[in-house]
Amino acid sequence: MSYIKQISINNLWGDNTENYVWDLQPDVNILVGTNGSGKSTLLILIEEALKKHDADINKDMFRMDTAIELSFFETNTSLSISYEEEKDVVIRKKDENLTLVSATRINTLEMTLPKKEASDYAGEKVTKVIDVMLYELVTRFISYQSNVLTRVIAILQGTEGEKDKKLSELYEGINIFKKKVNELFKETGKTLVTDNGFYFLKKEKQIRPIQLSSGEKQLLILFLTVLLQDKQPSILLLDEPEISLHYSWQQKLIEYLQELNNKCQLIIVTHSGSIFIKGWADKVKYISNLKKELDKKVENVANTNLVDIEEDIIEFDSLAFEKEISKLNGNMFRINKLIEPFKVLNNKVAVQMVDIMIRQGITPDGYTIGHFINKINSYTHIKKLIDTLLNGKKITMNEKTYNLLLKKTPDFAAALQILTEMEGQNINPDIITFSTLLGKCQSVDDIKIIENRRKDLGVEPNDHYLQKLKYKQQ
């Protein structure tokens, strides 16, 4: 599976000064930067590099002597593109054993179609790119659903065992898609219907896709694109996906896209902290930190500047917080509700909150710790906070809080350290612990380490874990 491991771009603007290296992860990658910093151009260059046919590559993107090189996980292969001025051609070099996976780029979709193209499309008056793209995806979905039904009939008529399991797997993607769409559209009273076409019902009134809001159309395009990857290894390039999406939808976007296809490598450029605020901050890098000087080693700066986001956003009135706590008579449910509205926290505020609770004879519970883990962007910061609070005997950890912390670890080594700490505190890891650890594995040796620890500790695998293990071993 040829997920991108590293992107190296030289001479981005043609002046020999803008050179970048970006080390990627196989699941989620987020790039933040100001307008005009080159984020969108970087995505376009990646898209061009991954095109199946050399003839399809837009040489205008490379005429300023811009060059790009991609290296890939697992296969240890690479691909590069450069421009040869004398022949006015782009030259793509790639290793023979490199098989490119499907790559799709989605950018701002509100652009108006050229006048000559703004006409009836599938029986509707269409003037925007977003509507054309949505109709094409809806058409593909209807065909995809029909193909699933054909495969279902074949299974029912066959003699192979485990029919229920196979049928469940076939419908899994469509069921997740419909569940997530209906969950998000529930607030506006819309329900998706796909039994005979593709439309929404609102108080028994049919609503066609073209009648939806821009944000609803954008969300459907993102979900449908990933669903139609049919759980196959894929790469999705998203250029500011937050545009037109409600704040709460932005927060859930990455999680839901991963549920639709956990074999899809997401490469996202954004201005919005809402995209990564709920547990994805360790995936963030800043384009200014990707800049390099030629022939110099680039350091990994995954967490640099995250503290700036935290401290810029937080406003905490400790006196008001303590006053409210004093009214709640130790009711932890209501105390945690006071913390819930904070979109982001930092170590300083978290320590103040804990100290206020302790002064009033209240011990923070697992939900309190969970809030801190989810709301502090940097893994380095949250790990330091947890260690400080544990050393001061101000909190206790259990398998659930450690599992939350484990999800935020930036790499396998850090994840393995958490497992060791759990064992050192006589906290028994569960299958969720090992499933998360498995997701952090980057090599066959990593998988062996995790499997040996799981077996030694007598943790039994479930179906989800076994499927994940099979996928990681491919």
Secondary structure by P-SEA (a helix, b strand, c coil): cccccbbbbccccccccccbbbbbcccbbbbbbcccccaaaaaaaaaaaacccccccccccccccbbbbbbbcccccbbbbbbbccccbbbbbbcccccccbbbbbccccccccccccccccccccccaaaaaaaaaaaaaaaaaaaaaaaaaaaaaccccaaaaaaaaaaaaaaaaaaaaaaaacccbbbbbccccccccccccccccccccaaaaaaaaaaaaaaacccccbbbbbccccccccaaaaaaaaaaaaaacccbbbbbbbccccccccccccccccccccccccccccccccccaaaaaaaacccccaaaaaaaaaaaccaaaaaaaaacccccccaaaaaaaaaaaaaacccccaaaaaaaaaccccaaaaaaaaaaaaaaccccccaaaaaaaaaacccaaaaaaaaaaaaaacccccaaaaaaaaaacccaaaaaaaaaaaaaacccccaaaaaaaaaaac
